[in-house]
Amino acid sequence: MNTLFAILIDGMIYASWLFLVAAGLTVIYGVMRILNMAHGSFYAIGAYSAASLVGWYFNGDGDSSPYWSYALLLGCALVAGLVVGLVVEQGLLRFMRGRDETLMVIVTYALLLILEDATKLLWGVDPYFAYQPYRLLGQSAVGDALSFANYDLALVVVSILVGLAAWYALNRTNKGRLLRAVIHDREVAMAMGVNVNVMFAVTFVIGSMLGALAGALTAPAISVTPGIGIEVIVLAFAVVVVGGLGSIGGAAAGALLVGLTRSFAVHLAPEIELFVIYGVMFLVLAVRPQGMFGQILARKI
Amino acid sequence: MRVSRPSARKAGLAIAAMSVAVSAAFAPAAQAADNGKFRLGIVTFLSGSAAGPFGVPAANAAKLTVEALNAGALPAPYNKKGINGMEIETVIIDENGGATKQVEEFRNLVQRQKVDAVIGYISSGDCLAIAPVAEELKTPTVFFDCGTSRLFETVKSPKYSFRTGLDAVVDNVALARYVTETRPNLKSVASIQQNYSFGQDSWNDFILTLKHLKPEIKVVSEQWPKVMQGQYGAEISALSVAKADLVHSSFWGGDMEALMLQGSARGLFDKSPIALTCGDTGVEDFKDKVPNGVIIGARGPYGIFAPQNPLNDWFRPKFTAQFKEWPTYPAYKMVQAILAVKASAEKTGKPNAMPTADNVIQGMKGLTFEAPSGTVRMASAGGHQAVQGVSYGEYQYDPKTKKGSVTKVKSYAAECLMPPDGTTAADWIKAGMPGAKCK
């Protein structure tokens, strides 16, 4: 019973983390058709910003409540994502609009390498820690053997909120409807007076902020070291490909499927853990090459 | 704008010519073999996940030691300037990028940069790839950190390859002895290792030895996450459910620190204490994040376990003052490798003359030399592999000083941990470790 419970909770926690990482990637692809390899760098920049700011906060001698560190986590992620996203979009991607999707993969891959080096230049290669917010919320015991960090459980709630907010913004607001019009047919949307350039810039910044948010929320649980961005981008791609590129619902379903399957593997057959994520990807794509929620687009003539 | 073909061709030729000119101007010139300086290639991780906890401390230790040697500022027996009186010049290379790239870089170091010797390699994969090339290029090469026990199985009759640190077998044999002595009621053990050769070999060596020392021991869980996974929630749950009396892990660097952070926050190590073979690099950062009693190793008598001697009295405070952190085991092992080259060259070289490759390799084979970690004997693998003892202890945090330390330290002599020359570790352990001399 303990094992089954652990599988479900662990699967949910891992899925929520995967969804947070993949959400920005899928939003950008859905609107701009850019497979943004640099998303891993946004994640790393969010993690480094959060770790250094939270570290600075707790190293100070002030009497402020430690709970302010959560506001710092969120705030610095949003600011870092906003600044980096805006610079990248306006400084580089603006000039690449309309290019082939494959070329954009290469461009954003180059950007990933540049940002990796920039991260090392700014923060060095020593590990950063921001562990206080992770421990601050305490733990919840389940039976005599099992306990979970409340911070991890809170992440499940945050990822559900992010998913709901993205769904609401896309489906229930005027700006969201305009965005869907752009996704559906860029040329017609432009002809109808939609400022596609602004739409693209805003979308990219939101995507980069989501990437930085995922990094910042992960930072308290890990040692923030060089290379975390590259590690995470592979997983994020696996999730969005399984779910169907460009679909928020797909990213959520893909994250849940991968998270739960991996959790089953860790508890019941740990020796196949490395293989299982790619096994899921293979099986899904063998049945539905466009992913679980992906749509087959009609070719324009 | 339309570009005509001839002008495009001219532009292409111009760009090509400029590229050649620029690369010729900025390419590192092939140096003369003898510029009066002993040129030392240093290879360690300067980027990637292993840079922070391993590569950079090792590079810092190399810089500090070479500067001090050139100034003649080291305690005896290393108070003669440079190496055999020759000033030392270093060429530092990043180990990141994989074995194929490292083989290219090694050839570049030897053939273009004309180094007199190479010290390097943290990754076991890189060591295994470089050793045959070192033999082919006849260049003295000292592996300072990598732990694979297969190094001198791959190069069976080494001439130019040496390892001045210990392999991973002794870590785990020593740890198995430590836990059976300090925890006589141990009945079950669990494992969490990075899923690659170092993790797999470490666990195999540990459990093989433990089962020999304590045949009734039960393995209740084995977890195999990938390197740099970062998130260990499910693995921690699986280990919690398994309720082992001890968890063994060869995790290193950021992965080790993340595991400790997450496991401690969930109370895992209060129920199932953990033993870390590479825990030394985390001691300065652990503070109150991990519970007291975590078993810590440093892959030998390095880092926090280094003994008091004149060399350590020089090295530890100098490093701490200069780099604002304690020297951990990779830093100690780098100093050890540099001192081994110096001791070898000065043992066989003509006085105040540039040491040859033959001087270095003849001097190092079977050498006994002093290091901040104590006396090192090159007494295994035909005189090419260092032999030293290993220490383990338990982490203890002092909230007043906000510093961690190790208590209940036990040290094991090399004779208690290492198979005789010519016998593989696995065969030796399976045979009941014949000839092991323990106190």
Interface residues (C-beta under 8 A of the other chain):
Chain A: N2 T3 A6 I7 I9 D10 G11 I13 Y14 W17 K120 G124 V125 D126 P127 F129 Y131 Y134 R135 Q139 A141 A145 L146 S147 F148 A149 Y151 D152 T218 A221 I222 S223 V224 T225 P226 G227 I228 E231 V232 R262 S263 V266 H267 P270 E271 E273 L274
Chain B: L46 S47 G48 S49 A51 G52 P53 G55 V56 N195 S221 E222 Q223 W224 P225 K226 M228 Q229 G230 Q231 G233 A234 E235 S237 A238 S240 V241 K243 G253 G254 D255 E257 A258 L261 Q262 A265 R266 G267 K271 D285 K289
